[in-house]
Amino acid sequence: MGSMILSHKPEPVYHKVQWGINADYSGIFVIYTFAVHPAYLKNGIGMALMNFAVQHGMKEHAKAIRLDVYEKNLPAVRLYEKCGFKYVDTVDLGLGKYGLHCFKLYEKIL
């Protein structure tokens, strides 16, 4: 129904951003490949995945969770903001050749 990857490896551009907390990435989780199957949209799957990420982060004593989202992916932006993630910056992740120019960065301090 849905999936995501939690990693301690940031995108290279993350190192140039002024985050809300300054910490080594061994204490930060980054969400990658967050997806919910279209047949299961609007059923709470995305919220459940985000809640899992936060609970897992707290269990592992992480300081924050970070993610990026294509700026025009408004359903995902709304979900992240509803889950308490704060907008930090907008960056180019180098995916312009795929028509994906600007990504919003979000962080939730745990």
N, C-alpha and C positions, 0 to 999 in steps of 0.2 A: 504494500500500500504506500509506503514511503521509506525514504532512506536519507542518511547524511553520513558524512565522515567527520570525525573529530580528530584534529591533528595538532601537533605542537610546531608545525612548520608554516611560517607565514609566507605570503606572497612577497617578493623582493621589495615592492613599493611600500609595504607596511612599515619598513624601517625608516621611511622619510616622513611619516605622519606623526603629529602630536596627539597621542592617545591620552585618555583620561587617567591612566595609570602607567607608570614606567616600570616594566618588569621583563625579566628574561623569558623567552618563549617556552622554557620548561615549565613555567607556571601560568601559561596562557593557553587556552584552547582556541583553535580556529575552526570554524564550521566550513566544510567544503561539500559540494555536491548535494545540497539540500534539495530534495524533490518529493513531491506527492503525486501519485498516479492520478491522472485526470478523472478517472471514475470515482475517486474517493475525495475529491475536493469538497470543501465545506462540511466535512464530517469530523473535524477536530484533530485530524492526523497531524497536521503541521504544528498545532499547539502542543500536542502530546510529544512530538519530537523535540521541540524547543524546551519544553519542561524537563524532558530527559537530559538534554544537554546541560541545563542549569544544575539539576540535581547531581549529575555525574561530576560536573566541575566542582561543586561544593564538596562532594565526597572525596575528591582527589586534591582538595585544598588549592584549587586554581585561584588565581587572583582576578581573572576576567575571561570572558569569551568574546571573540571578535569574528566578524564576517564581512563579506562584501556582497553586494547585490546590484544587478544591472539597474540603472536609475529608472528605467521605464517599467520595471516589474513591480507595479504598484500593489498587487495583492501581497507579495512577499514583504515589501516595505511596511505595509500596514501591520502584517503579522509581527514582524520584528519589533516595531514600535509598541504594539500592544503587549508584547512580552517584556517590555522594559529596556530594550536596547536603545542606546542613544546615538544619534547621528554624530559622526566625527569629522568626516571630510568626503570629498568626491575626487576620485583619481582615475587615471587611465591605466588599465591593466595590460595594455598592448594587444587587445583583441579587436581593434578597429577593422581588420580585414574581414571579420565576421559580422561587421555592422554593430559591434558592441563597443562603444567609445567611452562612456563614463559609468563608473561604478561608485555607489555610495558605500562608505565604510561605517559600520556600526560596532558598538562595544557595550557589553554589560559587565559592570564591575560586580564581583561576587562578594 
